[in-house]
Amino acid sequence: MQQTYNVKCMMCGRGAGYVRAGRFQQLVSAPRLVQRNRRSHCGSCGGNVYLEAEDSPLVPPAITVLADRRASRAS
């Protein structure tokens, strides 16, 4: 099983999305990340973003199950 990481803002704490299998998926409710100086920043406050190992409810279990099914079909 692949590790999932939440993408969060250091300043406001908002979730921006998640990274799974090296691909970023933006949350529907989150503002788009802003690129400045080749780095990603929060679309809401402009703060730096960081990766946090998945252990919170940001990624619904159904998304994880669907991604696993797609990966197994591609193999």
C-alpha positions in Angstrom: 0.0 0.0 0.0 1.3 3.5 -0.9 1.7 6.2 1.7 -0.5 9.2 1.6 0.5 12.7 2.8 -1.7 15.6 3.6 -0.6 19.0 2.3 -1.2 21.7 4.9 -0.4 25.3 5.5 2.1 26.2 8.2 0.4 29.6 8.9 -3.3 29.0 8.8 -3.4 25.2 9.1 -5.8 24.7 6.2 -5.6 21.5 4.2 -4.8 22.1 0.5 -5.0 18.5 -0.6 -2.9 15.3 -0.5 -0.1 13.5 -2.2 -0.4 9.8 -3.1 2.0 7.9 -5.3 3.8 11.1 -6.0 0.8 12.9 -7.4 -0.9 15.9 -5.8 -4.7 16.0 -5.6 -6.3 19.2 -4.5 -9.2 19.2 -2.1 -12.4 20.5 -3.7 -13.0 23.0 -0.8 -9.4 24.3 -0.8 -8.1 27.3 -2.8 -5.6 26.5 -5.5 -1.9 26.5 -4.4 0.2 29.6 -5.5 3.6 29.1 -7.0 6.3 31.7 -5.9 10.0 31.3 -6.3 9.5 27.7 -7.4 7.7 26.8 -4.2 4.1 26.1 -3.4 2.2 28.4 -1.0 -1.3 28.4 0.5 -3.9 29.8 -1.8 -5.7 31.4 1.2 -3.0 33.1 3.3 0.2 32.7 1.2 2.0 30.7 3.9 4.4 27.8 3.2 2.9 24.3 2.9 4.2 21.1 4.3 3.5 17.3 4.0 2.1 15.4 6.9 1.8 11.6 7.0 -1.8 10.6 6.5 -3.5 9.9 9.9 -6.3 12.5 9.7 -9.7 12.5 7.9 -8.6 14.7 5.0 -8.5 11.8 2.5 -11.8 9.8 2.6 -11.2 6.1 2.7 -13.2 5.7 -0.5 -10.6 7.7 -2.4 -7.8 5.4 -1.1 -9.8 2.3 -2.1 -10.5 3.6 -5.6 -6.8 4.5 -6.1 -5.7 1.0 -5.0 -8.2 -0.6 -7.4 -7.0 1.5 -10.3 -3.4 0.7 -9.5 -4.2 -3.1 -9.4 -6.0 -2.9 -12.7 -3.1 -1.1 -14.4 -0.7 -3.8 -13.2 
